[in-house]
Amino acid sequence: CDGQVLVTHDLLGLFDRFTPKFVKQYANLHSVIAQALAAYRDEVEAGQFPAPEHTVNMPDETWEALLAEVGE
């Protein structure tokens, strides 16, 4: 009996150091994810993210109810 296990991480290219020889890699998501995380980090460090359009305001009465619930 022959068989093999194809792991989603290998098929999607989530690891940059090793891909089993029997795997056909359909994407290179490691570099895409690394670039996205670096861009996120850079924007946070530069104070560009989060911007007002990425936030949701909580009504004062909801905030006060939350504080009362947690005992502050």
PDB file of N, CA, C and O in Angstrom:
ATOM      1  N   CYS A   1       0.845  -1.178   0.000  1.00  0.00           N
ATOM      2  CA  CYS A   1       0.000   0.000   0.000  1.00  0.00           C
ATOM      3  C   CYS A   1       0.892   1.244   0.000  1.00  0.00           C
ATOM      4  O   CYS A   1       1.765   1.389   0.856  1.00  0.00           O
ATOM      5  N   ASP A   2       0.676   2.104  -0.927  1.00  0.00           N
ATOM      6  CA  ASP A   2       1.392   3.374  -0.980  1.00  0.00           C
ATOM      7  C   ASP A   2       0.428   4.496  -0.613  1.00  0.00           C
ATOM      8  O   ASP A   2      -0.781   4.395  -0.819  1.00  0.00           O
ATOM      9  N   GLY A   3       0.980   5.536  -0.081  1.00  0.00           N
ATOM     10  CA  GLY A   3       0.143   6.685   0.249  1.00  0.00           C
ATOM     11  C   GLY A   3       0.999   7.868   0.626  1.00  0.00           C
ATOM     12  O   GLY A   3       2.202   7.742   0.855  1.00  0.00           O
ATOM     13  N   GLN A   4       0.382   8.979   0.683  1.00  0.00           N
ATOM     14  CA  GLN A   4       1.080  10.181   1.110  1.00  0.00           C
ATOM     15  C   GLN A   4       0.080  11.116   1.759  1.00  0.00           C
ATOM     16  O   GLN A   4      -1.127  11.018   1.539  1.00  0.00           O
ATOM     17  N   VAL A   5       0.599  12.008   2.548  1.00  0.00           N
ATOM     18  CA  VAL A   5      -0.222  13.007   3.207  1.00  0.00           C
ATOM     19  C   VAL A   5       0.175  14.361   2.637  1.00  0.00           C
ATOM     20  O   VAL A   5       1.349  14.731   2.673  1.00  0.00           O
ATOM     21  N   LEU A   6      -0.781  15.090   2.118  1.00  0.00           N
ATOM     22  CA  LEU A   6      -0.526  16.443   1.644  1.00  0.00           C
ATOM     23  C   LEU A   6      -1.060  17.402   2.698  1.00  0.00           C
ATOM     24  O   LEU A   6      -2.244  17.387   3.034  1.00  0.00           O
ATOM     25  N   VAL A   7      -0.178  18.222   3.202  1.00  0.00           N
ATOM     26  CA  VAL A   7      -0.535  19.153   4.255  1.00  0.00           C
ATOM     27  C   VAL A   7      -0.823  20.508   3.626  1.00  0.00           C
ATOM     28  O   VAL A   7      -0.060  20.996   2.792  1.00  0.00           O
ATOM     29  N   THR A   8      -1.920  21.100   4.033  1.00  0.00           N
ATOM     30  CA  THR A   8      -2.334  22.384   3.470  1.00  0.00           C
ATOM     31  C   THR A   8      -1.226  23.420   3.540  1.00  0.00           C
ATOM     32  O   THR A   8      -1.037  24.188   2.597  1.00  0.00           O
ATOM     33  N   HIS A   9      -0.499  23.452   4.636  1.00  0.00           N
ATOM     34  CA  HIS A   9       0.589  24.422   4.787  1.00  0.00           C
ATOM     35  C   HIS A   9       1.635  24.271   3.681  1.00  0.00           C
ATOM     36  O   HIS A   9       2.191  25.259   3.202  1.00  0.00           O
ATOM     37  N   ASP A  10       1.893  23.041   3.286  1.00  0.00           N
ATOM     38  CA  ASP A  10       2.863  22.794   2.219  1.00  0.00           C
ATOM     39  C   ASP A  10       2.301  23.227   0.861  1.00  0.00           C
ATOM     40  O   ASP A  10       3.007  23.846   0.066  1.00  0.00           O
ATOM     41  N   LEU A  11       1.042  22.903   0.600  1.00  0.00           N
ATOM     42  CA  LEU A  11       0.416  23.266  -0.668  1.00  0.00           C
ATOM     43  C   LEU A  11       0.348  24.778  -0.859  1.00  0.00           C
ATOM     44  O   LEU A  11       0.455  25.280  -1.978  1.00  0.00           O
ATOM     45  N   LEU A  12       0.168  25.495   0.249  1.00  0.00           N
ATOM     46  CA  LEU A  12       0.019  26.950   0.189  1.00  0.00           C
ATOM     47  C   LEU A  12       1.338  27.692   0.327  1.00  0.00           C
ATOM     48  O   LEU A  12       1.372  28.916   0.200  1.00  0.00           O
ATOM     49  N   GLY A  13       2.412  26.981   0.584  1.00  0.00           N
ATOM     50  CA  GLY A  13       3.719  27.615   0.686  1.00  0.00           C
ATOM     51  C   GLY A  13       3.861  28.497   1.909  1.00  0.00           C
ATOM     52  O   GLY A  13       4.398  29.601   1.821  1.00  0.00           O
ATOM     53  N   LEU A  14       3.387  28.021   3.048  1.00  0.00           N
ATOM     54  CA  LEU A  14       3.473  28.817   4.272  1.00  0.00           C
ATOM     55  C   LEU A  14       4.853  28.765   4.908  1.00  0.00           C
ATOM     56  O   LEU A  14       5.175  29.609   5.744  1.00  0.00           O
ATOM     57  N   PHE A  15       5.669  27.796   4.532  1.00  0.00           N
ATOM     58  CA  PHE A  15       7.019  27.687   5.080  1.00  0.00           C
ATOM     59  C   PHE A  15       8.021  28.001   3.977  1.00  0.00           C
ATOM     60  O   PHE A  15       7.887  27.514   2.855  1.00  0.00           O
ATOM     61  N   ASP A  16       9.020  28.810   4.294  1.00  0.00           N
ATOM     62  CA  ASP A  16       9.991  29.184   3.269  1.00  0.00           C
ATOM     63  C   ASP A  16      11.254  28.342   3.295  1.00  0.00           C
ATOM     64  O   ASP A  16      12.083  28.461   2.392  1.00  0.00           O
ATOM     65  N   ARG A  17      11.424  27.502   4.291  1.00  0.00           N
ATOM     66  CA  ARG A  17      12.682  26.760   4.427  1.00  0.00           C
ATOM     67  C   ARG A  17      12.620  25.328   3.922  1.00  0.00           C
ATOM     68  O   ARG A  17      13.653  24.734   3.611  1.00  0.00           O
ATOM     69  N   PHE A  18      11.416  24.766   3.837  1.00  0.00           N
ATOM     70  CA  PHE A  18      11.334  23.353   3.462  1.00  0.00           C
ATOM     71  C   PHE A  18       9.987  23.062   2.814  1.00  0.00           C
ATOM     72  O   PHE A  18       8.939  23.442   3.336  1.00  0.00           O
ATOM     73  N   THR A  19      10.027  22.394   1.690  1.00  0.00           N
ATOM     74  CA  THR A  19       8.828  21.862   1.055  1.00  0.00           C
ATOM     75  C   THR A  19       9.140  20.428   0.664  1.00  0.00           C
ATOM     76  O   THR A  19      10.108  20.186  -0.056  1.00  0.00           O
ATOM     77  N   PRO A  20       8.341  19.474   1.123  1.00  0.00           N
ATOM     78  CA  PRO A  20       8.593  18.083   0.747  1.00  0.00           C
ATOM     79  C   PRO A  20       8.636  17.933  -0.776  1.00  0.00           C
ATOM     80  O   PRO A  20       7.917  18.627  -1.495  1.00  0.00           O
ATOM     81  N   LYS A  21       9.477  17.028  -1.254  1.00  0.00           N
ATOM     82  CA  LYS A  21       9.694  16.901  -2.697  1.00  0.00           C
ATOM     83  C   LYS A  21       8.447  16.441  -3.445  1.00  0.00           C
ATOM     84  O   LYS A  21       8.340  16.663  -4.651  1.00  0.00           O
ATOM     85  N   PHE A  22       7.511  15.810  -2.761  1.00  0.00           N
ATOM     86  CA  PHE A  22       6.322  15.296  -3.429  1.00  0.00           C
ATOM     87  C   PHE A  22       5.176  16.305  -3.457  1.00  0.00           C
ATOM     88  O   PHE A  22       4.095  15.994  -3.958  1.00  0.00           O
ATOM     89  N   VAL A  23       5.398  17.499  -2.929  1.00  0.00           N
ATOM     90  CA  VAL A  23       4.329  18.492  -2.845  1.00  0.00           C
ATOM     91  C   VAL A  23       4.371  19.420  -4.045  1.00  0.00           C
ATOM     92  O   VAL A  23       5.429  19.926  -4.419  1.00  0.00           O
ATOM     93  N   LYS A  24       3.222  19.635  -4.637  1.00  0.00           N
ATOM     94  CA  LYS A  24       3.096  20.692  -5.636  1.00  0.00           C
ATOM     95  C   LYS A  24       2.639  21.928  -4.876  1.00  0.00           C
ATOM     96  O   LYS A  24       1.579  21.928  -4.250  1.00  0.00           O
ATOM     97  N   GLN A  25       3.440  22.971  -4.934  1.00  0.00           N
ATOM     98  CA  GLN A  25       3.125  24.198  -4.206  1.00  0.00           C
ATOM     99  C   GLN A  25       2.276  25.087  -5.113  1.00  0.00           C
ATOM    100  O   GLN A  25       2.715  25.480  -6.194  1.00  0.00           O
ATOM    101  N   TYR A  26       1.064  25.398  -4.668  1.00  0.00           N
ATOM    102  CA  TYR A  26       0.124  26.173  -5.467  1.00  0.00           C
ATOM    103  C   TYR A  26       0.209  27.672  -5.200  1.00  0.00           C
ATOM    104  O   TYR A  26      -0.342  28.467  -5.961  1.00  0.00           O
ATOM    105  N   ALA A  27       0.886  28.062  -4.140  1.00  0.00           N
ATOM    106  CA  ALA A  27       1.044  29.480  -3.814  1.00  0.00           C
ATOM    107  C   ALA A  27       2.276  29.638  -2.948  1.00  0.00           C
ATOM    108  O   ALA A  27       2.793  28.665  -2.399  1.00  0.00           O
ATOM    109  N   ASN A  28       2.740  30.864  -2.830  1.00  0.00           N
ATOM    110  CA  ASN A  28       3.836  31.184  -1.919  1.00  0.00           C
ATOM    111  C   ASN A  28       3.308  32.188  -0.904  1.00  0.00           C
ATOM    112  O   ASN A  28       3.654  33.369  -0.941  1.00  0.00           O
ATOM    113  N   LEU A  29       2.470  31.703  -0.003  1.00  0.00           N
ATOM    114  CA  LEU A  29       1.831  32.595   0.956  1.00  0.00           C
ATOM    115  C   LEU A  29       2.777  33.070   2.045  1.00  0.00           C
ATOM    116  O   LEU A  29       2.488  34.064   2.712  1.00  0.00           O
ATOM    117  N   HIS A  30       3.892  32.393   2.243  1.00  0.00           N
ATOM    118  CA  HIS A  30       4.837  32.839   3.265  1.00  0.00           C
ATOM    119  C   HIS A  30       5.262  34.270   2.992  1.00  0.00           C
ATOM    120  O   HIS A  30       5.228  35.107   3.894  1.00  0.00           O
ATOM    121  N   SER A  31       5.659  34.563   1.766  1.00  0.00           N
ATOM    122  CA  SER A  31       6.127  35.917   1.460  1.00  0.00           C
ATOM    123  C   SER A  31       4.985  36.922   1.503  1.00  0.00           C
ATOM    124  O   SER A  31       5.181  38.059   1.934  1.00  0.00           O
ATOM    125  N   VAL A  32       3.803  36.526   1.066  1.00  0.00           N
ATOM    126  CA  VAL A  32       2.642  37.421   1.106  1.00  0.00           C
ATOM    127  C   VAL A  32       2.296  37.777   2.548  1.00  0.00           C
ATOM    128  O   VAL A  32       2.060  38.943   2.864  1.00  0.00           O
ATOM    129  N   ILE A  33       2.267  36.774   3.419  1.00  0.00           N
ATOM    130  CA  ILE A  33       1.943  37.003   4.828  1.00  0.00           C
ATOM    131  C   ILE A  33       3.027  37.836   5.495  1.00  0.00           C
ATOM    132  O   ILE A  33       2.719  38.746   6.265  1.00  0.00           O
ATOM    133  N   ALA A  34       4.284  37.539   5.213  1.00  0.00           N
ATOM    134  CA  ALA A  34       5.385  38.304   5.807  1.00  0.00           C
ATOM    135  C   ALA A  34       5.316  39.770   5.387  1.00  0.00           C
ATOM    136  O   ALA A  34       5.536  40.657   6.211  1.00  0.00           O
ATOM    137  N   GLN A  35       5.012  40.034   4.119  1.00  0.00           N
ATOM    138  CA  GLN A  35       4.892  41.414   3.641  1.00  0.00           C
ATOM    139  C   GLN A  35       3.717  42.125   4.302  1.00  0.00           C
ATOM    140  O   GLN A  35       3.830  43.291   4.679  1.00  0.00           O
ATOM    141  N   ALA A  36       2.596  41.435   4.444  1.00  0.00           N
ATOM    142  CA  ALA A  36       1.418  42.037   5.070  1.00  0.00           C
ATOM    143  C   ALA A  36       1.692  42.377   6.530  1.00  0.00           C
ATOM    144  O   ALA A  36       1.323  43.457   6.991  1.00  0.00           O
ATOM    145  N   LEU A  37       2.330  41.474   7.257  1.00  0.00           N
ATOM    146  CA  LEU A  37       2.635  41.731   8.664  1.00  0.00           C
ATOM    147  C   LEU A  37       3.650  42.855   8.821  1.00  0.00           C
ATOM    148  O   LEU A  37       3.554  43.644   9.761  1.00  0.00           O
ATOM    149  N   ALA A  38       4.610  42.940   7.925  1.00  0.00           N
ATOM    150  CA  ALA A  38       5.588  44.028   7.973  1.00  0.00           C
ATOM    151  C   ALA A  38       4.910  45.367   7.700  1.00  0.00           C
ATOM    152  O   ALA A  38       5.224  46.363   8.352  1.00  0.00           O
ATOM    153  N   ALA A  39       3.987  45.402   6.746  1.00  0.00           N
ATOM    154  CA  ALA A  39       3.256  46.639   6.449  1.00  0.00           C
ATOM    155  C   ALA A  39       2.407  47.060   7.643  1.00  0.00           C
ATOM    156  O   ALA A  39       2.353  48.242   7.983  1.00  0.00           O
ATOM    157  N   TYR A  40       1.745  46.094   8.279  1.00  0.00           N
ATOM    158  CA  TYR A  40       0.949  46.376   9.479  1.00  0.00           C
ATOM    159  C   TYR A  40       1.833  46.961  10.579  1.00  0.00           C
ATOM    160  O   TYR A  40       1.496  47.987  11.169  1.00  0.00           O
ATOM    161  N   ARG A  41       2.957  46.312  10.851  1.00  0.00           N
ATOM    162  CA  ARG A  41       3.885  46.789  11.875  1.00  0.00           C
ATOM    163  C   ARG A  41       4.350  48.211  11.578  1.00  0.00           C
ATOM    164  O   ARG A  41       4.361  49.067  12.462  1.00  0.00           O
ATOM    165  N   ASP A  42       4.730  48.453  10.336  1.00  0.00           N
ATOM    166  CA  ASP A  42       5.229  49.769   9.952  1.00  0.00           C
ATOM    167  C   ASP A  42       4.166  50.849  10.142  1.00  0.00           C
ATOM    168  O   ASP A  42       4.472  51.938  10.628  1.00  0.00           O
ATOM    169  N   GLU A  43       2.918  50.557   9.764  1.00  0.00           N
ATOM    170  CA  GLU A  43       1.846  51.542   9.916  1.00  0.00           C
ATOM    171  C   GLU A  43       1.519  51.800  11.382  1.00  0.00           C
ATOM    172  O   GLU A  43       1.237  52.936  11.764  1.00  0.00           O
ATOM    173  N   VAL A  44       1.555  50.760  12.202  1.00  0.00           N
ATOM    174  CA  VAL A  44       1.309  50.947  13.639  1.00  0.00           C
ATOM    175  C   VAL A  44       2.423  51.793  14.240  1.00  0.00           C
ATOM    176  O   VAL A  44       2.155  52.735  14.985  1.00  0.00           O
ATOM    177  N   GLU A  45       3.665  51.465  13.921  1.00  0.00           N
ATOM    178  CA  GLU A  45       4.797  52.223  14.467  1.00  0.00           C
ATOM    179  C   GLU A  45       4.791  53.677  14.008  1.00  0.00           C
ATOM    180  O   GLU A  45       5.232  54.558  14.746  1.00  0.00           O
ATOM    181  N   ALA A  46       4.295  53.941  12.794  1.00  0.00           N
ATOM    182  CA  ALA A  46       4.251  55.302  12.257  1.00  0.00           C
ATOM    183  C   ALA A  46       3.010  56.066  12.714  1.00  0.00           C
ATOM    184  O   ALA A  46       2.861  57.248  12.404  1.00  0.00           O
ATOM    185  N   GLY A  47       2.119  55.397  13.449  1.00  0.00           N
ATOM    186  CA  GLY A  47       0.893  56.042  13.908  1.00  0.00           C
ATOM    187  C   GLY A  47      -0.159  56.198  12.818  1.00  0.00           C
ATOM    188  O   GLY A  47      -1.095  56.984  12.966  1.00  0.00           O
ATOM    189  N   GLN A  48      -0.012  55.459  11.728  1.00  0.00           N
ATOM    190  CA  GLN A  48      -0.967  55.533  10.620  1.00  0.00           C
ATOM    191  C   GLN A  48      -2.140  54.574  10.794  1.00  0.00           C
ATOM    192  O   GLN A  48      -3.188  54.750  10.173  1.00  0.00           O
ATOM    193  N   PHE A  49      -1.966  53.579  11.624  1.00  0.00           N
ATOM    194  CA  PHE A  49      -3.025  52.598  11.877  1.00  0.00           C
ATOM    195  C   PHE A  49      -3.116  52.355  13.365  1.00  0.00           C
ATOM    196  O   PHE A  49      -2.080  52.177  14.005  1.00  0.00           O
ATOM    197  N   PRO A  50      -4.281  52.337  13.940  1.00  0.00           N
ATOM    198  CA  PRO A  50      -5.572  52.495  13.281  1.00  0.00           C
ATOM    199  C   PRO A  50      -5.917  53.964  13.062  1.00  0.00           C
ATOM    200  O   PRO A  50      -5.583  54.823  13.878  1.00  0.00           O
ATOM    201  N   ALA A  51      -6.574  54.230  11.974  1.00  0.00           N
ATOM    202  CA  ALA A  51      -7.084  55.564  11.662  1.00  0.00           C
ATOM    203  C   ALA A  51      -8.547  55.626  12.105  1.00  0.00           C
ATOM    204  O   ALA A  51      -9.144  54.592  12.405  1.00  0.00           O
ATOM    205  N   PRO A  52      -9.122  56.813  12.149  1.00  0.00           N
ATOM    206  CA  PRO A  52     -10.524  56.924  12.595  1.00  0.00           C
ATOM    207  C   PRO A  52     -11.483  55.994  11.851  1.00  0.00           C
ATOM    208  O   PRO A  52     -12.441  55.500  12.446  1.00  0.00           O
ATOM    209  N   GLU A  53     -11.245  55.750  10.573  1.00  0.00           N
ATOM    210  CA  GLU A  53     -12.161  54.873   9.829  1.00  0.00           C
ATOM    211  C   GLU A  53     -12.018  53.403  10.213  1.00  0.00           C
ATOM    212  O   GLU A  53     -12.807  52.570   9.768  1.00  0.00           O
ATOM    213  N   HIS A  54     -11.026  53.077  11.030  1.00  0.00           N
ATOM    214  CA  HIS A  54     -10.824  51.694  11.477  1.00  0.00           C
ATOM    215  C   HIS A  54     -11.274  51.485  12.916  1.00  0.00           C
ATOM    216  O   HIS A  54     -10.950  50.466  13.526  1.00  0.00           O
ATOM    217  N   THR A  55     -12.006  52.429  13.454  1.00  0.00           N
ATOM    218  CA  THR A  55     -12.453  52.324  14.841  1.00  0.00           C
ATOM    219  C   THR A  55     -13.972  52.418  14.914  1.00  0.00           C
ATOM    220  O   THR A  55     -14.628  52.887  13.983  1.00  0.00           O
ATOM    221  N   VAL A  56     -14.509  51.968  16.027  1.00  0.00           N
ATOM    222  CA  VAL A  56     -15.940  52.052  16.300  1.00  0.00           C
ATOM    223  C   VAL A  56     -16.088  52.723  17.651  1.00  0.00           C
ATOM    224  O   VAL A  56     -15.449  52.328  18.626  1.00  0.00           O
ATOM    225  N   ASN A  57     -16.930  53.735  17.705  1.00  0.00           N
ATOM    226  CA  ASN A  57     -17.152  54.429  18.964  1.00  0.00           C
ATOM    227  C   ASN A  57     -18.208  53.718  19.791  1.00  0.00           C
ATOM    228  O   ASN A  57     -19.215  53.243  19.267  1.00  0.00           O
ATOM    229  N   MET A  58     -17.961  53.655  21.086  1.00  0.00           N
ATOM    230  CA  MET A  58     -18.900  53.060  22.016  1.00  0.00           C
ATOM    231  C   MET A  58     -19.679  54.195  22.681  1.00  0.00           C
ATOM    232  O   MET A  58     -19.076  55.143  23.184  1.00  0.00           O
ATOM    233  N   PRO A  59     -20.999  54.111  22.689  1.00  0.00           N
ATOM    234  CA  PRO A  59     -21.772  55.146  23.376  1.00  0.00           C
ATOM    235  C   PRO A  59     -21.372  55.235  24.854  1.00  0.00           C
ATOM    236  O   PRO A  59     -21.055  54.224  25.480  1.00  0.00           O
ATOM    237  N   ASP A  60     -21.393  56.448  25.399  1.00  0.00           N
ATOM    238  CA  ASP A  60     -20.987  56.658  26.795  1.00  0.00           C
ATOM    239  C   ASP A  60     -21.753  55.769  27.759  1.00  0.00           C
ATOM    240  O   ASP A  60     -21.169  55.227  28.698  1.00  0.00           O
ATOM    241  N   GLU A  61     -23.056  55.611  27.540  1.00  0.00           N
ATOM    242  CA  GLU A  61     -23.855  54.797  28.464  1.00  0.00           C
ATOM    243  C   GLU A  61     -23.439  53.330  28.417  1.00  0.00           C
ATOM    244  O   GLU A  61     -23.506  52.642  29.435  1.00  0.00           O
ATOM    245  N   THR A  62     -23.017  52.846  27.267  1.00  0.00           N
ATOM    246  CA  THR A  62     -22.523  51.468  27.164  1.00  0.00           C
ATOM    247  C   THR A  62     -21.206  51.329  27.913  1.00  0.00           C
ATOM    248  O   THR A  62     -20.997  50.343  28.619  1.00  0.00           O
ATOM    249  N   TRP A  63     -20.321  52.302  27.767  1.00  0.00           N
ATOM    250  CA  TRP A  63     -19.040  52.302  28.471  1.00  0.00           C
ATOM    251  C   TRP A  63     -19.266  52.319  29.979  1.00  0.00           C
ATOM    252  O   TRP A  63     -18.628  51.565  30.715  1.00  0.00           O
ATOM    253  N   GLU A  64     -20.166  53.172  30.433  1.00  0.00           N
ATOM    254  CA  GLU A  64     -20.464  53.258  31.869  1.00  0.00           C
ATOM    255  C   GLU A  64     -21.058  51.956  32.386  1.00  0.00           C
ATOM    256  O   GLU A  64     -20.731  51.528  33.493  1.00  0.00           O
ATOM    257  N   ALA A  65     -21.923  51.321  31.606  1.00  0.00           N
ATOM    258  CA  ALA A  65     -22.501  50.035  32.006  1.00  0.00           C
ATOM    259  C   ALA A  65     -21.418  48.965  32.088  1.00  0.00           C
ATOM    260  O   ALA A  65     -21.441  48.126  32.988  1.00  0.00           O
ATOM    261  N   LEU A  66     -20.485  48.989  31.168  1.00  0.00           N
ATOM    262  CA  LEU A  66     -19.376  48.034  31.198  1.00  0.00           C
ATOM    263  C   LEU A  66     -18.521  48.237  32.439  1.00  0.00           C
ATOM    264  O   LEU A  66     -18.172  47.275  33.123  1.00  0.00           O
ATOM    265  N   LEU A  67     -18.186  49.482  32.726  1.00  0.00           N
ATOM    266  CA  LEU A  67     -17.393  49.769  33.925  1.00  0.00           C
ATOM    267  C   LEU A  67     -18.117  49.325  35.184  1.00  0.00           C
ATOM    268  O   LEU A  67     -17.497  48.779  36.096  1.00  0.00           O
ATOM    269  N   ALA A  68     -19.416  49.552  35.244  1.00  0.00           N
ATOM    270  CA  ALA A  68     -20.199  49.121  36.408  1.00  0.00           C
ATOM    271  C   ALA A  68     -20.185  47.600  36.529  1.00  0.00           C
ATOM    272  O   ALA A  68     -20.137  47.059  37.633  1.00  0.00           O
ATOM    273  N   GLU A  69     -20.227  46.922  35.399  1.00  0.00           N
ATOM    274  CA  GLU A  69     -20.240  45.451  35.388  1.00  0.00           C
ATOM    275  C   GLU A  69     -18.933  44.872  35.907  1.00  0.00           C
ATOM    276  O   GLU A  69     -18.938  43.857  36.604  1.00  0.00           O
ATOM    277  N   VAL A  70     -17.816  45.506  35.577  1.00  0.00           N
ATOM    278  CA  VAL A  70     -16.526  44.989  36.015  1.00  0.00           C
ATOM    279  C   VAL A  70     -16.092  45.573  37.354  1.00  0.00           C
ATOM    280  O   VAL A  70     -15.026  45.239  37.871  1.00  0.00           O
ATOM    281  N   GLY A  71     -16.914  46.433  37.902  1.00  0.00           N
ATOM    282  CA  GLY A  71     -16.656  46.925  39.253  1.00  0.00           C
ATOM    283  C   GLY A  71     -15.742  48.119  39.346  1.00  0.00           C
ATOM    284  O   GLY A  71     -15.047  48.273  40.351  1.00  0.00           O
ATOM    285  N   GLU A  72     -15.714  48.965  38.351  1.00  0.00           N
ATOM    286  CA  GLU A  72     -14.879  50.171  38.431  1.00  0.00           C
ATOM    287  C   GLU A  72     -15.735  51.400  38.553  1.00  0.00           C
ATOM    288  O   GLU A  72     -15.211  52.511  38.632  1.00  0.00           O
TER     289      GLU A  72
END
